[in-house]
């Protein structure tokens, strides 16, 4: 559907953080069909992309926050012309550092987080909300909003998502997908360095990439109006819906 936008959430926090963005989009563009789709709950990370491909309608715009953006990129590349366009929010091409992609989380930090998750998954997920909120104008309130809305998720699915977060390198997918792309980053992101925007443009100079100054990794919840305006401008530039 040319007038449908799918939003995929980030790791471990469920769909609630994307609801303010969905509402802002609908307020500005009532004709747009916006759906927030939960991430798969399979314990096998190898099945996630197939499940999303089976569940999500073709011909829609694909957008995602953090891990959701990385999965959207892989799915856009798989679908090609059956995807109207790709939008990522605070989603790095690789969440953890690679030899040729240093603008990412240090491997030791990610590995420590993964080990903490294996020992205490729920406590680690609550701590994750503090990292997502770090750098926000009101980090305490943002973290509280995320914690209040935490959904009940099985440890197996959470572990699978974390494995994907540490494993995915979407550069080949982004290069392969020839539809319109918008990548929004956050200037105060504690999880995805702001320099990832320049790194992405160095890799793919023809895509659109910009940074929202002063925003945290939780930018869809923290700054929904700004994000919605940027998304709609991009969509209208690509093709009026």
C-alpha atoms as a printed R data frame, in Angstrom:
    type eleno elety resid chain resno      x       y      z
1   ATOM     1    CA   UNK     A     1  0.000   0.000  0.000
2   ATOM     2    CA   UNK     A     2  1.499   3.280 -1.135
3   ATOM     3    CA   UNK     A     3 -0.112   5.148  1.751
4   ATOM     4    CA   UNK     A     4  0.938   2.736  4.516
5   ATOM     5    CA   UNK     A     5  3.873   3.170  6.882
6   ATOM     6    CA   UNK     A     6  5.069   0.320  9.074
7   ATOM     7    CA   UNK     A     7  6.999   1.160 12.269
8   ATOM     8    CA   UNK     A     8  9.214  -1.493 13.857
9   ATOM     9    CA   UNK     A     9 10.283  -0.974 17.503
10  ATOM    10    CA   UNK     A    10 13.684  -1.324 19.087
11  ATOM    11    CA   UNK     A    11 15.039  -4.079 21.286
12  ATOM    12    CA   UNK     A    12 13.258  -5.011 24.478
13  ATOM    13    CA   UNK     A    13 10.955  -2.012 24.893
14  ATOM    14    CA   UNK     A    14  7.887  -3.048 22.918
15  ATOM    15    CA   UNK     A    15  5.618  -0.888 20.796
16  ATOM    16    CA   UNK     A    16  4.630   1.770 23.351
17  ATOM    17    CA   UNK     A    17  7.647   4.077 22.753
18  ATOM    18    CA   UNK     A    18  6.562   4.465 19.120
19  ATOM    19    CA   UNK     A    19  2.967   5.429 19.899
20  ATOM    20    CA   UNK     A    20  3.687   9.193 20.275
21  ATOM    21    CA   UNK     A    21  5.390   9.134 16.864
22  ATOM    22    CA   UNK     A    22  2.462   7.305 15.315
23  ATOM    23    CA   UNK     A    23  0.050   9.857 16.800
24  ATOM    24    CA   UNK     A    24  2.171  12.764 15.541
25  ATOM    25    CA   UNK     A    25  2.266  11.264 12.055
26  ATOM    26    CA   UNK     A    26 -1.494  10.781 11.983
27  ATOM    27    CA   UNK     A    27 -2.116  14.307 13.213
28  ATOM    28    CA   UNK     A    28 -0.016  15.750 10.402
29  ATOM    29    CA   UNK     A    29 -1.136  13.274  7.729
30  ATOM    30    CA   UNK     A    30 -4.540  11.743  8.593
31  ATOM    31    CA   UNK     A    31 -4.663   9.923  5.251
32  ATOM    32    CA   UNK     A    32 -1.540   7.905  6.066
33  ATOM    33    CA   UNK     A    33 -2.069   4.416  7.486
34  ATOM    34    CA   UNK     A    34  0.510   3.967 10.257
35  ATOM    35    CA   UNK     A    35  0.938   0.601 11.969
36  ATOM    36    CA   UNK     A    36  3.351  -0.333 14.751
37  ATOM    37    CA   UNK     A    37  4.308  -3.970 14.330
38  ATOM    38    CA   UNK     A    38  5.920  -5.842 17.248
39  ATOM    39    CA   UNK     A    39  9.192  -7.599 16.700
40  ATOM    40    CA   UNK     A    40  9.078 -11.400 16.369
41  ATOM    41    CA   UNK     A    41  9.068 -13.469 19.540
42  ATOM    42    CA   UNK     A    42 10.940 -16.422 18.066
43  ATOM    43    CA   UNK     A    43 13.863 -17.636 20.142
44  ATOM    44    CA   UNK     A    44 15.762 -18.406 16.926
45  ATOM    45    CA   UNK     A    45 17.110 -15.153 15.465
46  ATOM    46    CA   UNK     A    46 17.477 -16.782 12.033
47  ATOM    47    CA   UNK     A    47 13.670 -16.834 11.724
48  ATOM    48    CA   UNK     A    48 13.009 -13.169 12.463
49  ATOM    49    CA   UNK     A    49 13.404 -11.698  8.996
50  ATOM    50    CA   UNK     A    50 11.297 -14.436  7.369
51  ATOM    51    CA   UNK     A    51  8.533 -13.848  9.912
52  ATOM    52    CA   UNK     A    52  8.530 -10.108  9.271
53  ATOM    53    CA   UNK     A    53  8.478 -10.699  5.529
54  ATOM    54    CA   UNK     A    54  5.463 -12.989  5.923
55  ATOM    55    CA   UNK     A    55  3.573 -10.635  8.256
56  ATOM    56    CA   UNK     A    56  4.151  -7.162  6.805
57  ATOM    57    CA   UNK     A    57  2.257  -5.948  3.729
58  ATOM    58    CA   UNK     A    58  4.239  -5.306  0.571
59  ATOM    59    CA   UNK     A    59  4.181  -1.915 -1.088
60  ATOM    60    CA   UNK     A    60  4.432  -0.016  2.199
61  ATOM    61    CA   UNK     A    61  7.057   2.322  3.591
62  ATOM    62    CA   UNK     A    62  9.259   0.526  6.117
63  ATOM    63    CA   UNK     A    63 10.551   2.379  9.154
64  ATOM    64    CA   UNK     A    64 12.235   1.207 12.309
65  ATOM    65    CA   UNK     A    65 13.885   2.402 15.473
66  ATOM    66    CA   UNK     A    66 17.309   1.020 16.435
67  ATOM    67    CA   UNK     A    67 17.116  -2.789 15.965
68  ATOM    68    CA   UNK     A    68 13.802  -2.259 14.174
69  ATOM    69    CA   UNK     A    69 15.556   0.030 11.711
70  ATOM    70    CA   UNK     A    70 18.257  -2.540 11.043
71  ATOM    71    CA   UNK     A    71 15.624  -5.194 10.371
72  ATOM    72    CA   UNK     A    72 13.700  -2.773  8.158
73  ATOM    73    CA   UNK     A    73 16.874  -2.217  6.131
74  ATOM    74    CA   UNK     A    74 17.361  -5.944  5.610
75  ATOM    75    CA   UNK     A    75 13.717  -6.402  4.661
76  ATOM    76    CA   UNK     A    76 13.791  -3.434  2.255
77  ATOM    77    CA   UNK     A    77 16.773  -4.960  0.474
78  ATOM    78    CA   UNK     A    78 14.995  -8.287  0.262
79  ATOM    79    CA   UNK     A    79 11.807  -6.741 -1.145
80  ATOM    80    CA   UNK     A    80 13.363  -4.256 -3.538
81  ATOM    81    CA   UNK     A    81 10.676  -2.407 -5.494
82  ATOM    82    CA   UNK     A    82  7.989  -3.936 -3.263
83  ATOM    83    CA   UNK     A    83  9.183  -1.525 -0.553
84  ATOM    84    CA   UNK     A    84  8.198   2.099 -1.145
85  ATOM    85    CA   UNK     A    85 11.044   3.511  0.922
86  ATOM    86    CA   UNK     A    86 13.176   2.959  4.021
87  ATOM    87    CA   UNK     A    87 13.367   5.108  7.162
88  ATOM    88    CA   UNK     A    88 15.607   4.341 10.122
89  ATOM    89    CA   UNK     A    89 15.677   6.089 13.496
90  ATOM    90    CA   UNK     A    90 18.814   5.897 15.645
91  ATOM    91    CA   UNK     A    91 19.820   2.732 13.804
92  ATOM    92    CA   UNK     A    92 23.492   2.152 13.112
93  ATOM    93    CA   UNK     A    93 24.655   0.089 10.147
94  ATOM    94    CA   UNK     A    94 26.400  -2.074 12.746
95  ATOM    95    CA   UNK     A    95 25.458  -1.673 16.394
96  ATOM    96    CA   UNK     A    96 28.866  -2.873 17.587
97  ATOM    97    CA   UNK     A    97 32.254  -1.841 16.273
98  ATOM    98    CA   UNK     A    98 33.810  -3.574 13.287
99  ATOM    99    CA   UNK     A    99 37.343  -3.097 12.000
100 ATOM   100    CA   UNK     A   100 35.997  -0.994  9.146
101 ATOM   101    CA   UNK     A   101 33.099   0.531 11.112
102 ATOM   102    CA   UNK     A   102 34.453   2.166 14.289
103 ATOM   103    CA   UNK     A   103 31.491   4.536 14.743
104 ATOM   104    CA   UNK     A   104 29.592   2.079 16.925
105 ATOM   105    CA   UNK     A   105 29.441   0.623 20.420
106 ATOM   106    CA   UNK     A   106 32.759  -0.872 21.598
107 ATOM   107    CA   UNK     A   107 32.698  -4.658 21.518
108 ATOM   108    CA   UNK     A   108 33.652  -4.944 25.183
109 ATOM   109    CA   UNK     A   109 30.684  -2.794 26.207
110 ATOM   110    CA   UNK     A   110 28.273  -4.871 24.149
111 ATOM   111    CA   UNK     A   111 29.688  -8.148 25.442
112 ATOM   112    CA   UNK     A   112 29.414  -6.958 29.050
113 ATOM   113    CA   UNK     A   113 25.801  -5.965 28.444
114 ATOM   114    CA   UNK     A   114 25.033  -9.344 26.881
115 ATOM   115    CA   UNK     A   115 26.579 -11.173 29.832
116 ATOM   116    CA   UNK     A   116 24.569  -9.053 32.261
117 ATOM   117    CA   UNK     A   117 21.411  -9.861 30.311
118 ATOM   118    CA   UNK     A   118 22.067 -13.601 30.535
119 ATOM   119    CA   UNK     A   119 22.422 -13.327 34.319
120 ATOM   120    CA   UNK     A   120 19.569 -10.896 35.043
121 ATOM   121    CA   UNK     A   121 17.453 -10.235 31.950
122 ATOM   122    CA   UNK     A   122 14.757  -8.078 33.519
123 ATOM   123    CA   UNK     A   123 17.137  -5.973 35.595
124 ATOM   124    CA   UNK     A   124 19.330  -5.476 32.538
125 ATOM   125    CA   UNK     A   125 16.342  -4.409 30.477
126 ATOM   126    CA   UNK     A   126 15.440  -1.778 33.069
127 ATOM   127    CA   UNK     A   127 19.016  -0.536 33.025
128 ATOM   128    CA   UNK     A   128 18.743  -0.369 29.254
129 ATOM   129    CA   UNK     A   129 16.000   2.236 29.594
130 ATOM   130    CA   UNK     A   130 18.536   4.496 31.339
131 ATOM   131    CA   UNK     A   131 20.942   4.156 28.413
132 ATOM   132    CA   UNK     A   132 18.167   4.873 25.927
133 ATOM   133    CA   UNK     A   133 17.250   8.020 27.885
134 ATOM   134    CA   UNK     A   134 20.778   9.267 28.498
135 ATOM   135    CA   UNK     A   135 21.337  12.584 26.770
136 ATOM   136    CA   UNK     A   136 17.660  13.570 26.688
137 ATOM   137    CA   UNK     A   137 16.501  16.969 27.900
138 ATOM   138    CA   UNK     A   138 14.667  15.216 30.737
139 ATOM   139    CA   UNK     A   139 16.329  11.829 30.942
140 ATOM   140    CA   UNK     A   140 14.671  10.838 34.221
141 ATOM   141    CA   UNK     A   141 11.148  11.353 32.911
142 ATOM   142    CA   UNK     A   142 11.940   9.590 29.632
143 ATOM   143    CA   UNK     A   143 13.377   6.573 31.467
144 ATOM   144    CA   UNK     A   144 10.300   6.438 33.683
145 ATOM   145    CA   UNK     A   145  8.031   6.464 30.633
146 ATOM   146    CA   UNK     A   146  9.965   3.582 29.126
147 ATOM   147    CA   UNK     A   147  9.960   1.555 32.349
148 ATOM   148    CA   UNK     A   148  6.235   1.981 32.995
149 ATOM   149    CA   UNK     A   149  5.432   0.680 29.511
150 ATOM   150    CA   UNK     A   150  7.834  -2.288 29.484
151 ATOM   151    CA   UNK     A   151  5.967  -5.282 28.031
152 ATOM   152    CA   UNK     A   152  6.243  -8.836 29.278
153 ATOM   153    CA   UNK     A   153  8.628 -10.591 26.892
154 ATOM   154    CA   UNK     A   154 10.181 -14.025 27.109
155 ATOM   155    CA   UNK     A   155 13.901 -14.188 27.741
156 ATOM   156    CA   UNK     A   156 14.371 -16.366 24.655
157 ATOM   157    CA   UNK     A   157 12.962 -13.735 22.327
158 ATOM   158    CA   UNK     A   158 14.888 -10.970 24.081
159 ATOM   159    CA   UNK     A   159 18.085 -12.968 23.741
160 ATOM   160    CA   UNK     A   160 17.437 -13.573 20.043
161 ATOM   161    CA   UNK     A   161 16.916  -9.865 19.469
162 ATOM   162    CA   UNK     A   162 20.115  -9.045 21.322
163 ATOM   163    CA   UNK     A   163 22.006 -11.571 19.214
164 ATOM   164    CA   UNK     A   164 20.714  -9.884 16.067
165 ATOM   165    CA   UNK     A   165 21.633  -6.473 17.428
166 ATOM   166    CA   UNK     A   166 25.201  -7.633 17.860
167 ATOM   167    CA   UNK     A   167 25.357  -9.580 14.607
168 ATOM   168    CA   UNK     A   168 23.693  -7.467 11.918
169 ATOM   169    CA   UNK     A   169 25.779  -5.443  9.496
170 ATOM   170    CA   UNK     A   170 23.275  -3.736  7.220
171 ATOM   171    CA   UNK     A   171 25.727  -1.976  4.906
172 ATOM   172    CA   UNK     A   172 25.301  -4.503  2.103
173 ATOM   173    CA   UNK     A   173 21.519  -4.301  2.421
174 ATOM   174    CA   UNK     A   174 21.545  -0.502  2.380
175 ATOM   175    CA   UNK     A   175 23.754  -0.536 -0.683
176 ATOM   176    CA   UNK     A   176 21.582  -3.114 -2.435
177 ATOM   177    CA   UNK     A   177 18.286  -1.340 -1.804
178 ATOM   178    CA   UNK     A   178 17.843   1.305 -4.503
179 ATOM   179    CA   UNK     A   179 14.674   2.922 -3.170
180 ATOM   180    CA   UNK     A   180 14.591   6.200 -1.216
181 ATOM   181    CA   UNK     A   181 16.283   6.111  2.192
182 ATOM   182    CA   UNK     A   182 16.134   8.434  5.190
183 ATOM   183    CA   UNK     A   183 18.315   7.820  8.238
184 ATOM   184    CA   UNK     A   184 17.753   9.974 11.328
185 ATOM   185    CA   UNK     A   185 20.292  10.011 14.146
186 ATOM   186    CA   UNK     A   186 20.316  11.629 17.595
187 ATOM   187    CA   UNK     A   187 23.002  14.099 18.615
188 ATOM   188    CA   UNK     A   188 23.200  12.925 22.253
189 ATOM   189    CA   UNK     A   189 22.719   9.209 21.605
190 ATOM   190    CA   UNK     A   190 24.484   7.071 24.236
191 ATOM   191    CA   UNK     A   191 24.150   3.886 22.146
192 ATOM   192    CA   UNK     A   192 24.723   4.977 18.540
193 ATOM   193    CA   UNK     A   193 27.481   7.579 18.098
194 ATOM   194    CA   UNK     A   194 26.356  10.700 16.258
195 ATOM   195    CA   UNK     A   195 29.354  10.171 13.974
196 ATOM   196    CA   UNK     A   196 27.531   7.181 12.485
197 ATOM   197    CA   UNK     A   197 25.575   9.632 10.313
198 ATOM   198    CA   UNK     A   198 28.747  10.883  8.608
199 ATOM   199    CA   UNK     A   199 30.055   7.323  8.370
200 ATOM   200    CA   UNK     A   200 26.871   6.272  6.601
201 ATOM   201    CA   UNK     A   201 27.063   9.167  4.155
202 ATOM   202    CA   UNK     A   202 30.667   8.244  3.492
203 ATOM   203    CA   UNK     A   203 29.496   4.726  2.641
204 ATOM   204    CA   UNK     A   204 26.369   5.768  0.697
205 ATOM   205    CA   UNK     A   205 26.501   9.451 -0.281
206 ATOM   206    CA   UNK     A   206 23.189   9.307 -2.176
207 ATOM   207    CA   UNK     A   207 20.976   8.538  0.848
208 ATOM   208    CA   UNK     A   208 19.490  11.130  3.171
209 ATOM   209    CA   UNK     A   209 20.965  11.208  6.670
210 ATOM   210    CA   UNK     A   210 20.594  13.884  9.317
211 ATOM   211    CA   UNK     A   211 21.020  14.334 13.062
212 ATOM   212    CA   UNK     A   212 18.507  15.794 15.512
213 ATOM   213    CA   UNK     A   213 20.606  17.895 17.852
214 ATOM   214    CA   UNK     A   214 20.240  17.356 21.576
215 ATOM   215    CA   UNK     A   215 18.164  14.178 21.227
216 ATOM   216    CA   UNK     A   216 18.764  10.844 22.948
217 ATOM   217    CA   UNK     A   217 18.520   7.317 21.557
218 ATOM   218    CA   UNK     A   218 14.870   7.490 22.594
219 ATOM   219    CA   UNK     A   219 14.170  10.190 19.996
220 ATOM   220    CA   UNK     A   220 10.861   8.716 18.681
221 ATOM   221    CA   UNK     A   221  9.404   9.089 22.180
222 ATOM   222    CA   UNK     A   222 11.369  12.178 23.178
223 ATOM   223    CA   UNK     A   223 10.937  14.228 19.977
224 ATOM   224    CA   UNK     A   224  7.973  12.713 18.102
225 ATOM   225    CA   UNK     A   225  6.861  15.925 16.379
226 ATOM   226    CA   UNK     A   226 10.282  16.620 14.876
227 ATOM   227    CA   UNK     A   227 10.711  13.014 13.781
228 ATOM   228    CA   UNK     A   228  7.219  12.912 12.267
229 ATOM   229    CA   UNK     A   229  7.824  16.132 10.316
230 ATOM   230    CA   UNK     A   230 11.094  14.793  8.923
231 ATOM   231    CA   UNK     A   231  9.486  11.493  7.922
232 ATOM   232    CA   UNK     A   232  6.564  13.158  6.155
233 ATOM   233    CA   UNK     A   233  8.808  15.593  4.303
234 ATOM   234    CA   UNK     A   234 10.847  12.641  3.091
235 ATOM   235    CA   UNK     A   235  7.762  10.672  2.041
236 ATOM   236    CA   UNK     A   236  6.259  13.594  0.150
237 ATOM   237    CA   UNK     A   237  9.566  14.271 -1.587
238 ATOM   238    CA   UNK     A   238  9.819  10.630 -2.625
239 ATOM   239    CA   UNK     A   239  6.264  10.276 -3.846
240 ATOM   240    CA   UNK     A   240  3.063  11.960 -2.650
241 ATOM   241    CA   UNK     A   241  0.993   9.517 -0.641
